[in-house]
Amino acid sequence: QSALTQPASVSGSPGQSITISCTGSSSDVGSYNLVSWYQQHPGKAPKLMIYEVTKRPSGVSNRFSGSKSGNTASLTISGLQAEDEADYYCFSYAGSSSYVFGAGTEVAVL
Amino acid sequence: QVQLVQSGAEVKKPGASVKLSCKASGYTFTSYYVHWVRQAPGQGLVWMGVINPSGGDTRYAQNFQGRVTVTGDTSTSTVYMELISLRSEDTAIYFCARAEDSPQAFDYWGQGTLVTVSS
């Protein structure tokens, strides 16, 4: 199972909105609404930001939102803040009780 | 409060095996799946496998089939991950994380265990 495709890096200025894409196939992202997104700061464990494509866990800022179209899921961060600078990973169910992560995207706040 | 506490760092020689632990507390152990995820230095997250502590069913990523075994002990609320035939490319931080049956999204993570494979 190959990693889902994400851009290596995305950047934006404070207050701007950015979108991170996560492209899979009809075997994973395209077939299931089981995409989640994780934020990881250096030296830390990942943190759940979005689950089931669009749902936000309690305590996660509403500046984070998720969507999906076909085989591509997306994470949008609006009102970009310095604390959003981190790595972001998508994760999807891939059928037959298997799962796959995206390759990861480094978000820089300029 | 929910906690997943992992065992300490390991240094192993190529060809050896390693068995890591992940002790759960603060929730009903058998109500959540436990996954293992690894991250090589400077690299991304890789899903390795999962166990349903209620019954012990396991699934493994194809890349680790035959080398990884995940087990659970309900008496101590602990999940174990054993990786055999270690090679230098297995040097990584290994995380355990819990998820509900649906959705399979990781709401709590262990602190990670560094495994270094070096001759």
HADDOCK unambig.tbl for C-alpha pairs under 7 A between the chains (distance, minus, plus):
assign (segid A and resid 34 and name CA) (segid B and resid 103 and name CA) 6.69 0.50 0.50
assign (segid A and resid 36 and name CA) (segid B and resid 105 and name CA) 6.24 0.50 0.50
assign (segid A and resid 45 and name CA) (segid B and resid 109 and name CA) 6.54 0.50 0.50
assign (segid A and resid 45 and name CA) (segid B and resid 111 and name CA) 6.16 0.50 0.50
assign (segid A and resid 48 and name CA) (segid B and resid 106 and name CA) 6.39 0.50 0.50
assign (segid A and resid 48 and name CA) (segid B and resid 107 and name CA) 5.83 0.50 0.50
assign (segid A and resid 51 and name CA) (segid B and resid 105 and name CA) 6.16 0.50 0.50
assign (segid A and resid 52 and name CA) (segid B and resid 103 and name CA) 6.70 0.50 0.50
assign (segid A and resid 97 and name CA) (segid B and resid 59 and name CA) 6.47 0.50 0.50
assign (segid A and resid 98 and name CA) (segid B and resid 61 and name CA) 6.43 0.50 0.50
assign (segid A and resid 99 and name CA) (segid B and resid 47 and name CA) 6.63 0.50 0.50
assign (segid A and resid 100 and name CA) (segid B and resid 47 and name CA) 6.10 0.50 0.50
assign (segid A and resid 101 and name CA) (segid B and resid 45 and name CA) 6.46 0.50 0.50
assign (segid A and resid 101 and name CA) (segid B and resid 46 and name CA) 6.16 0.50 0.50
assign (segid A and resid 101 and name CA) (segid B and resid 47 and name CA) 6.67 0.50 0.50
assign (segid A and resid 103 and name CA) (segid B and resid 44 and name CA) 5.74 0.50 0.50
assign (segid A and resid 104 and name CA) (segid B and resid 44 and name CA) 5.94 0.50 0.50
